[in-house]
Amino acid sequence: NLSYVKMVSQKLTDRGYTLGRASIMPAYYPNRLLLAITAAAAACGFVFVLNLLLPLTDRKNYILMGLGIVCAVIGAIVAKGALFLQVWAIGCATAAPTAAILLALDHWKKMKITKKLGYGRVVRDGTIGLFFAVAVAMIGGLYIAAMLGNIRFFMEFDFYRGVKLTFILPLILVAIGYLRRFPLMGQTIASPEDLKVFVKDFLNIPIKMGTILILAVLALAGVIFVGRSGHTAGVPVPGVEVAMRRFLENVLYARPREKEFLIGHPAFYLMVAALYRKWPQLLHFFLVIAAAIGVGSMVETFAHIRTPFLMSFIRGINGWVTGMVIGIGLIIVIAIVSYVTTWLGKQVAHRD
């Protein structure tokens, strides 16, 4: 070890660096008044997302907003320790991706699509929709950085403890929001009675071997998805993925997350394609859930506050751009396969 330190020191000195006693990071805590304002704004955002899931009357909204603002101000100014900051950060990490997807679904539901739309519309609207979803997710990231931006989180004396929770919660909330907007198995869920009917019908679905295999694949993906998150060791990373990560780290300022550019953002384009091209409703549902993974991962990146905020921001941008390229490429491939298949079908029918 001493030999290694000596070698590194010599190389640094040869390249013009000056060695000496390490400096101490100055203690930083945000202004409590500004933190209270930010926390109060986040509380209003929580109420907004609640209305996306369960619309409330104006009176109830005003009451909830008032209670949220009071709790935010008390927590930011009076409370000591990291518990309040962690709870509010978890709320932001859950609310932002949920809002990003549900707002997009509300927009497309208002279009009342009755016929198949072209793949060009899929690419155009998917790109615009993903841009706004990423923007909403970034807003959530800004709030998380504001909540956790102090010396104790920078140095990880305190650290964000809700990583796995904030990967799962948005998916559950998006699923609930989807079922309230679109009919799955011929029905929507707008009341507890509707939920009982849906669960009963769902449990009565005949199970086939193919269904079991699909569920097994989804379960494996879920284990990998949850196990690969968090601060501790989980599902191991294969060598191919390690090589890909090294390549991305060499060519980009900040390496994007695979959950974003390989799963979530491409799934966003497929989600739009499923809606515009009238694919099976169940497939559209699962693609919506997959799309939520991308924006959820983008928001959660900012919870690793030991990483400089600018790097997390650029990492999200890189994931968005890379995922957009892959998503557009997928739609182009699907369009080509669809057109070729249709042409071959016409040729066969013509010969017959």
C-alpha positions as CSV (number, residue, x, y, z in Angstrom):
1,N,0.0,0.0,0.0
2,L,2.8,2.4,0.9
3,S,4.5,1.7,-2.5
4,Y,1.2,2.3,-4.3
5,V,0.7,5.6,-2.5
6,K,4.2,6.7,-3.2
7,M,3.8,5.9,-6.9
8,V,0.5,7.7,-7.2
9,S,1.9,10.7,-5.3
10,Q,4.9,10.9,-7.7
11,K,2.7,10.7,-10.8
12,L,0.4,13.5,-9.5
13,T,3.4,15.7,-8.6
14,D,4.9,15.1,-12.1
15,R,1.6,16.3,-13.6
16,G,1.6,19.6,-11.7
17,Y,-0.6,18.7,-8.7
18,T,0.4,20.0,-5.2
19,L,0.1,17.6,-2.3
20,G,-0.7,18.7,1.2
21,R,-3.1,18.3,4.2
22,A,-6.6,17.6,3.1
23,S,-9.1,20.5,3.6
24,I,-12.3,20.0,5.6
25,M,-15.7,20.5,3.9
26,P,-17.4,23.5,5.5
27,A,-20.7,22.7,7.3
28,Y,-23.7,23.7,5.2
29,Y,-27.3,23.8,6.2
30,P,-30.0,25.6,4.1
31,N,-31.9,28.6,5.3
32,R,-34.8,27.2,7.4
33,L,-37.3,29.7,5.9
34,L,-36.4,28.7,2.3
35,L,-36.6,25.1,3.3
36,A,-40.0,25.6,4.8
37,I,-41.3,27.3,1.6
38,T,-39.9,24.4,-0.5
39,A,-41.4,21.8,1.8
40,A,-44.8,23.6,1.7
41,A,-44.7,23.6,-2.1
42,A,-43.9,19.9,-2.0
43,A,-47.0,19.3,0.2
44,C,-49.2,21.1,-2.3
45,G,-47.7,18.8,-4.9
46,F,-48.7,15.7,-2.8
47,V,-52.3,17.0,-2.8
48,F,-52.2,17.5,-6.6
49,V,-51.1,13.9,-7.1
50,L,-53.7,12.7,-4.7
51,N,-56.3,14.4,-7.0
52,L,-54.9,12.6,-10.0
53,L,-55.7,9.3,-8.2
54,L,-58.9,10.3,-6.4
55,P,-60.4,13.7,-7.3
56,L,-61.6,15.6,-4.3
57,T,-63.8,18.6,-3.7
58,D,-62.3,22.1,-3.4
59,R,-63.1,22.2,0.3
60,K,-61.2,19.0,1.0
61,N,-58.3,20.1,-1.1
62,Y,-58.0,23.4,0.8
63,I,-58.1,21.6,4.1
64,L,-55.4,19.1,3.0
65,M,-53.3,21.8,1.5
66,G,-53.5,23.8,4.8
67,L,-52.6,20.8,6.9
68,G,-49.7,19.9,4.5
69,I,-48.3,23.4,4.6
70,V,-48.5,23.6,8.4
71,C,-46.8,20.2,8.7
72,A,-44.1,21.3,6.2
73,V,-43.4,24.6,8.0
74,I,-43.2,22.9,11.4
75,G,-41.1,20.1,10.1
76,A,-38.6,22.4,8.3
77,I,-38.3,25.0,11.1
78,V,-38.9,23.1,14.4
79,A,-38.0,19.4,13.7
80,K,-34.5,18.2,14.4
81,G,-32.8,15.3,12.7
82,A,-33.3,13.7,9.3
83,L,-36.7,12.0,9.6
84,F,-38.8,14.8,8.3
85,L,-36.4,15.4,5.4
86,Q,-36.5,11.7,4.5
87,V,-40.3,11.5,4.6
88,W,-40.7,14.6,2.4
89,A,-38.0,13.3,0.0
90,I,-39.8,10.0,-0.3
91,G,-43.0,11.8,-1.0
92,C,-41.4,13.8,-3.8
93,A,-39.7,10.7,-5.3
94,T,-43.1,9.0,-5.3
95,A,-45.3,11.9,-6.4
96,A,-43.2,13.2,-9.3
97,P,-43.1,10.0,-11.5
98,T,-46.7,9.2,-10.7
99,A,-47.8,12.7,-11.9
100,A,-45.6,12.4,-15.0
101,I,-47.3,9.3,-16.2
102,L,-50.8,10.0,-15.1
103,L,-50.8,13.5,-16.7
104,A,-49.7,11.9,-20.0
105,L,-52.5,9.3,-19.7
106,D,-55.0,12.1,-19.1
107,H,-53.8,13.9,-22.2
108,W,-54.2,10.9,-24.5
109,K,-57.5,9.9,-22.9
110,K,-59.0,13.2,-23.9
111,M,-58.0,12.6,-27.5
112,K,-60.6,9.8,-27.7
113,I,-58.7,7.8,-30.3
114,T,-61.2,5.7,-32.4
115,K,-59.0,4.5,-35.2
116,K,-55.4,3.4,-35.7
117,L,-52.9,6.2,-36.0
118,G,-49.6,6.0,-38.0
119,Y,-46.2,5.3,-36.6
120,G,-45.1,8.8,-37.5
121,R,-47.6,10.1,-35.0
122,V,-46.3,7.6,-32.5
123,V,-42.8,8.9,-32.8
124,R,-43.9,12.6,-32.7
125,D,-46.3,12.4,-29.8
126,G,-44.1,9.9,-27.9
127,T,-41.1,12.3,-28.2
128,I,-43.2,15.3,-27.0
129,G,-44.8,13.3,-24.2
130,L,-41.5,11.9,-23.0
131,F,-40.1,15.4,-22.9
132,F,-42.9,16.6,-20.6
133,A,-42.7,13.5,-18.5
134,V,-38.9,14.0,-18.0
135,A,-39.5,17.6,-17.1
136,V,-42.0,16.7,-14.4
137,A,-39.6,14.1,-13.1
138,M,-36.8,16.6,-13.0
139,I,-39.0,18.9,-10.9
140,G,-39.3,16.1,-8.4
141,G,-35.5,15.7,-8.5
142,L,-35.1,19.4,-7.7
143,Y,-37.3,19.1,-4.7
144,I,-35.4,16.0,-3.4
145,A,-32.1,17.8,-3.8
146,A,-33.5,20.8,-1.9
147,M,-34.8,18.5,0.9
148,L,-31.6,16.6,1.4
149,G,-29.1,19.3,0.6
150,N,-27.1,19.6,3.8
151,I,-23.7,18.6,5.1
152,R,-25.0,15.5,6.9
153,F,-26.4,14.0,3.7
154,F,-23.4,15.1,1.6
155,M,-21.1,13.2,3.9
156,E,-23.6,10.4,4.4
157,F,-23.9,10.7,8.2
158,D,-27.6,10.6,7.2
159,F,-28.7,9.1,3.9
160,Y,-31.8,8.4,2.0
161,R,-33.4,5.2,3.3
162,G,-36.4,4.8,1.0
163,V,-34.7,3.6,-2.2
164,K,-36.6,0.4,-2.8
165,L,-39.8,1.9,-1.5
166,T,-39.6,4.7,-4.1
167,F,-39.0,2.2,-6.9
168,I,-42.2,0.3,-6.0
169,L,-44.7,2.9,-4.8
170,P,-44.9,4.9,-8.1
171,L,-45.6,1.7,-10.0
172,I,-48.5,0.8,-7.6
173,L,-49.9,4.3,-7.8
174,V,-49.6,4.4,-11.6
175,A,-51.4,1.0,-11.8
176,I,-54.2,2.4,-9.6
177,G,-54.4,5.6,-11.7
178,Y,-54.5,3.5,-14.9
179,L,-57.4,1.3,-13.7
180,R,-59.4,4.4,-12.9
181,R,-58.9,5.8,-16.4
182,F,-58.9,2.9,-18.8
183,P,-61.0,-0.3,-18.9
184,L,-59.0,-3.4,-18.2
185,M,-60.9,-6.6,-18.9
186,G,-63.8,-4.5,-19.9
187,Q,-64.2,-2.4,-16.7
188,T,-62.7,0.6,-14.9
189,I,-62.3,1.1,-11.2
190,A,-64.0,4.2,-9.9
191,S,-65.3,2.9,-6.5
192,P,-64.6,0.2,-3.9
193,E,-67.5,-1.8,-5.4
194,D,-65.8,-1.7,-8.8
195,L,-62.6,-2.9,-7.2
196,K,-64.3,-5.9,-5.7
197,V,-65.8,-6.8,-9.0
198,F,-62.5,-6.4,-10.8
199,V,-60.6,-8.5,-8.2
200,K,-63.3,-11.2,-8.5
201,D,-63.1,-11.3,-12.3
202,F,-59.3,-11.2,-12.2
203,L,-59.1,-14.2,-9.8
204,N,-61.5,-16.1,-12.1
205,I,-59.2,-15.8,-15.2
206,P,-58.3,-19.2,-16.6
207,I,-54.6,-19.9,-16.1
208,K,-52.7,-21.4,-19.0
209,M,-49.1,-22.6,-19.2
210,G,-48.1,-19.6,-21.3
211,T,-49.6,-17.3,-18.7
212,I,-47.6,-19.0,-16.0
213,L,-44.4,-18.5,-18.1
214,I,-45.1,-14.8,-18.6
215,L,-45.8,-14.3,-14.9
216,A,-42.5,-16.1,-14.1
217,V,-40.6,-13.8,-16.4
218,L,-42.3,-10.8,-14.9
219,A,-41.5,-12.1,-11.4
220,L,-37.8,-12.6,-12.3
221,A,-37.7,-9.0,-13.8
222,G,-39.3,-7.7,-10.6
223,V,-36.7,-9.4,-8.4
224,I,-33.9,-8.0,-10.5
225,F,-35.5,-4.6,-10.6
226,V,-35.8,-4.4,-6.8
227,G,-32.6,-6.3,-6.0
228,R,-30.5,-4.0,-8.2
229,S,-31.6,-0.9,-6.3
230,G,-30.4,0.6,-3.1
231,H,-27.1,1.2,-1.3
232,T,-26.4,-2.5,-0.4
233,A,-25.3,-5.4,-2.5
234,G,-28.1,-7.2,-4.3
235,V,-28.5,-9.1,-7.6
236,P,-25.0,-9.3,-9.2
237,V,-24.2,-7.5,-12.3
238,P,-23.2,-9.6,-15.3
239,G,-19.9,-9.1,-17.1
240,V,-21.5,-7.8,-20.3
241,E,-23.3,-5.1,-18.4
242,V,-20.1,-4.1,-16.6
243,A,-18.4,-3.7,-20.0
244,M,-21.3,-1.6,-21.3
245,R,-21.2,0.6,-18.1
246,R,-17.5,1.2,-18.6
247,F,-18.1,2.2,-22.2
248,L,-20.8,4.7,-21.3
249,E,-18.6,6.1,-18.5
250,N,-15.8,6.7,-21.0
251,V,-17.9,8.4,-23.7
252,L,-20.4,10.3,-21.6
253,Y,-20.0,12.9,-18.8
254,A,-22.3,10.9,-16.6
255,R,-23.4,7.3,-17.3
256,P,-27.2,7.0,-17.6
257,R,-29.1,4.3,-15.7
258,E,-30.1,1.1,-17.6
259,K,-33.6,1.3,-16.0
260,E,-34.1,4.6,-17.9
261,F,-32.6,4.2,-21.4
262,L,-33.1,0.4,-21.7
263,I,-36.5,-0.1,-20.0
264,G,-38.5,3.0,-19.0
265,H,-38.0,5.5,-21.9
266,P,-38.3,3.0,-24.7
267,A,-41.4,1.6,-23.0
268,F,-42.9,5.1,-23.1
269,Y,-42.8,5.0,-26.9
270,L,-44.2,1.5,-26.9
271,M,-47.0,2.7,-24.5
272,V,-48.0,5.4,-27.1
273,A,-47.8,2.8,-29.9
274,A,-50.1,0.4,-28.0
275,L,-52.6,3.2,-27.6
276,Y,-52.4,4.6,-31.2
277,R,-52.2,1.2,-32.9
278,K,-54.9,-0.5,-30.8
279,W,-52.7,-3.2,-29.3
280,P,-54.2,-5.4,-26.5
281,Q,-55.3,-3.4,-23.5
282,L,-53.4,-5.7,-21.1
283,L,-50.2,-5.0,-23.0
284,H,-50.8,-1.3,-22.8
285,F,-51.2,-1.6,-19.0
286,F,-47.9,-3.3,-18.6
287,L,-46.1,-0.9,-20.9
288,V,-47.5,2.0,-18.8
289,I,-46.0,0.4,-15.7
290,A,-42.7,-0.1,-17.5
291,A,-42.7,3.6,-18.6
292,A,-43.1,4.6,-14.9
293,I,-39.9,2.8,-14.2
294,G,-37.8,5.2,-16.3
295,V,-39.1,8.5,-14.8
296,G,-39.1,6.9,-11.3
297,S,-35.4,6.0,-11.7
298,M,-34.6,9.5,-12.9
299,V,-36.2,11.1,-9.8
300,E,-34.6,8.6,-7.5
301,T,-31.1,9.5,-8.9
302,F,-31.2,12.8,-7.0
303,A,-31.7,11.0,-3.7
304,H,-28.0,9.9,-3.9
305,I,-27.1,13.4,-2.7
306,R,-23.5,12.5,-2.2
307,T,-23.2,12.8,-6.0
308,P,-23.1,16.4,-7.1
309,F,-26.4,17.7,-8.2
310,L,-25.1,18.7,-11.7
311,M,-23.9,15.2,-12.3
312,S,-27.3,13.7,-11.4
313,F,-29.0,16.3,-13.7
314,I,-26.7,15.5,-16.6
315,R,-27.1,11.8,-15.9
316,G,-30.9,12.1,-16.3
317,I,-30.5,14.1,-19.5
318,N,-28.2,11.4,-20.9
319,G,-30.7,8.7,-20.0
320,W,-33.5,10.7,-21.6
321,V,-31.6,11.3,-24.9
322,T,-30.2,7.7,-25.1
323,G,-33.6,6.2,-24.3
324,M,-35.3,8.5,-26.9
325,V,-32.9,7.2,-29.6
326,I,-33.6,3.5,-28.6
327,G,-37.3,4.1,-28.3
328,I,-37.5,5.7,-31.8
329,G,-35.4,2.9,-33.2
330,L,-37.8,0.3,-31.7
331,I,-40.8,2.0,-33.3
332,I,-39.0,2.2,-36.7
333,V,-38.2,-1.5,-36.5
334,I,-41.8,-2.4,-35.5
335,A,-43.1,-0.2,-38.3
336,I,-40.9,-1.9,-40.9
337,V,-41.8,-5.4,-39.6
338,S,-45.5,-4.4,-39.7
339,Y,-45.4,-3.1,-43.2
340,V,-43.3,-6.1,-44.5
341,T,-45.7,-8.5,-42.9
342,T,-48.7,-6.7,-44.4
343,W,-47.1,-6.7,-47.8
344,L,-46.3,-10.4,-47.6
345,G,-49.8,-11.2,-46.5
346,K,-51.2,-9.3,-49.5
347,Q,-48.9,-11.2,-51.9
348,V,-50.0,-14.5,-50.5
349,A,-53.6,-13.6,-50.7
350,H,-53.2,-12.4,-54.3
351,R,-51.6,-15.6,-55.4
352,D,-54.4,-17.7,-53.8
